[in-house]
Amino acid sequence: MSSKATPSTVTTRGLAMTAVAALLYAAPALAQKIVDPSKVAPEYREAAEKRQAEQLKLIACHKSAKEAKILPRDFAKFVSECLEK
């Protein structure tokens, strides 16, 4: 038996390595979690409450933009105006 790699094993290894690399790079792209003020140190709780309120308002504005079927080019403007209200 020879230890030379056949073209099919090279292709399979290449695909496997590509899949692993894609999974490793995709993991950090997960959505930001909503801050839970009860899990934050007491001295930072007020800031965490403000951040949570900001995140919830952003989610609500994003949802209303989706429901209103705002075009992608106008999406940022709509969300920005919604946040200012």
C-alpha positions as CSV (number, residue, x, y, z in Angstrom):
1,M,0.0,0.0,0.0
2,S,1.2,3.4,-0.8
3,S,0.9,6.5,1.4
4,K,0.0,8.8,-1.4
5,A,-3.2,10.7,-1.1
6,T,-5.7,10.2,-3.9
7,P,-7.5,13.2,-5.4
8,S,-10.7,12.3,-3.7
9,T,-9.2,12.2,-0.2
10,V,-7.5,15.5,-0.8
11,T,-10.8,17.0,-1.9
12,T,-12.6,15.5,1.1
13,R,-10.0,16.8,3.5
14,G,-10.2,20.2,1.9
15,L,-13.9,20.4,2.2
16,A,-13.8,19.2,5.8
17,M,-11.2,21.9,6.7
18,T,-13.3,24.5,4.9
19,A,-16.4,23.5,6.9
20,V,-14.5,23.6,10.2
21,A,-13.1,27.1,9.3
22,A,-16.5,28.4,8.4
23,L,-18.0,27.2,11.7
24,L,-15.2,28.8,13.7
25,Y,-15.6,32.1,11.9
26,A,-19.4,32.1,12.1
27,A,-19.6,31.6,15.9
28,P,-18.7,35.2,16.9
29,A,-21.4,36.5,14.5
30,L,-24.2,35.6,16.9
31,A,-26.6,38.3,18.0
32,Q,-25.9,40.5,21.0
33,K,-27.7,39.2,24.1
34,I,-30.1,41.4,26.0
35,V,-28.5,42.7,29.2
36,D,-29.9,41.2,32.4
37,P,-29.5,43.8,35.2
38,S,-30.0,41.1,37.9
39,K,-26.8,39.4,36.7
40,V,-24.6,42.5,36.9
41,A,-22.6,43.8,39.9
42,P,-24.6,46.2,42.0
43,E,-22.5,49.2,41.1
44,Y,-23.2,48.6,37.4
45,R,-26.9,47.8,37.7
46,E,-28.2,51.2,36.8
47,A,-26.1,51.3,33.6
48,A,-27.3,47.7,32.8
49,E,-30.9,48.8,33.2
50,K,-30.4,51.7,30.8
51,R,-28.7,49.4,28.3
52,Q,-31.6,46.9,28.6
53,A,-34.2,49.6,28.0
54,E,-32.2,50.8,25.0
55,Q,-31.9,47.3,23.5
56,L,-35.6,46.6,24.0
57,K,-36.6,49.9,22.3
58,L,-34.2,49.1,19.4
59,I,-35.9,45.6,19.0
60,A,-39.3,47.2,19.1
61,C,-38.3,49.8,16.4
62,H,-36.7,47.1,14.3
63,K,-39.9,45.0,14.5
64,S,-42.1,47.9,13.6
65,A,-39.9,48.6,10.6
66,K,-40.2,45.0,9.5
67,E,-44.0,45.1,9.9
68,A,-44.3,48.3,8.0
69,K,-42.2,46.7,5.2
70,I,-39.7,49.5,5.1
71,L,-37.2,49.3,2.2
72,P,-33.6,48.4,3.1
73,R,-32.4,51.8,1.9
74,D,-34.8,53.6,4.4
75,F,-34.5,51.1,7.2
76,A,-31.8,52.9,9.2
77,K,-33.5,56.2,8.9
78,F,-36.8,54.7,10.1
79,V,-35.2,53.0,13.1
80,S,-33.2,56.1,14.0
81,E,-36.4,58.3,13.9
82,C,-38.2,55.6,16.0
83,L,-35.5,55.7,18.6
84,E,-35.7,59.5,18.9
85,K,-39.4,59.3,19.8
